[in-house]
Amino acid sequence: MAVDADTRRRGRSLPRRRERTEDGRRLLSAGHALVIMALALLFGALLNAPGLHKSAYNQPAGSEREVALAVTGGLESVSHALLLDRPRALLKDALGRSDDDRIDTEIALPPQAPPPPALSPAQPAPRARTAFTPERKLKLWIAGDSLVVNPGYSIVRAAAASPVIEPVGQVDGRIATGLERPDVFNWFTHVREQLRELRPKAVVLGFGANDDHDYMTGLPEGVALDGFGGPAWTREYRRRVGGLMDTVTRTGAFLVWIGLPITSDEEQSYRFDVINAAVVAEAKERAGEVAFVDTYTTFAGDDGGYAEYLEDSAGRLQKVRAGDGVHFERAGGDIIAREVLRRLNEAYDLTSWRSKR
């Protein structure tokens, strides 16, 4: 292409044509590529804004969470206004996960019952234990945080040796969940739904490993916390524990609650002890309906401290704790399973059917 003399005199040059690939397509400049990438990221963020906002909500309390909430909240509002959140909602519905993006902090608990009158000699003795047989099995459901997983599978294996115990559902262990943060996973709703669906007569629960913090969501209106272990914190945590216990026992099911163990971290062990104390207090108020399995002292060594290995019945050392100093190995789960089954045998008649055969 020729360049006229005036253009040459002014020292100007014509715009360079964009380079082309061998097949004739024009290449974009770096600036254009960055703009397109930024627009694509923004569009993707708008499509996934509800999920991003929930992820921000689920972050630990602090300034980073507040900033993330402000940013993702704005994205969610724009996404909803432009209807860009519809494709994600339709996909979630198709997958049966329509509640994935819902921020649920409602703590649905049964109304608090008045304390039962004290037993007196004039009152009748407690009724006989309900008997179960191979034809009428005791349905057992196990759920909780990650500390329940290995003991849960041990309980299922131990129950398989009994022709009258039938585990229902899977071992429902969910990592990084608890009773402090229903927005992360709402156990209060989930337990109620599973009780209605599975109809167990024995339930094993274990929570607290992720509850040793100052922060809670789903607080009643006007309730403020005073830090982990303080009077207000303890009162609210006990309300949640006791309410969940009532959710189970008012269906007629017997509840075994697995306590938190001693850990390799002294500070964490102290916090776990605070949680255990709250659970024990609530269990005592429901004696005969709830049994507490103490794993704190069970898994302590001879000196009262953390022990990774314990002796079995033959005097041989077995590894009972995982390498993280918190969770249980299979041998540790087996110890808990034996204790859980002992409590179930105390609550129910699981053996008299043998003498009638």
PyMOL commands that set and color helices and strands:
alter all, ss='L'
color gray80, all
select helices_A, chain A and resi 5-9+30-47+49-57+63-81+86-94+146-160+187-198+231-249+266-284+330-347+352-356
alter helices_A, ss='H'
color red, helices_A
select strands_A, chain A and resi 138-144+165-167+172-173+202-206+254-258+290-293+309-311+317-319
alter strands_A, ss='S'
color yellow, strands_A
deselect
rebuild
show_as cartoon
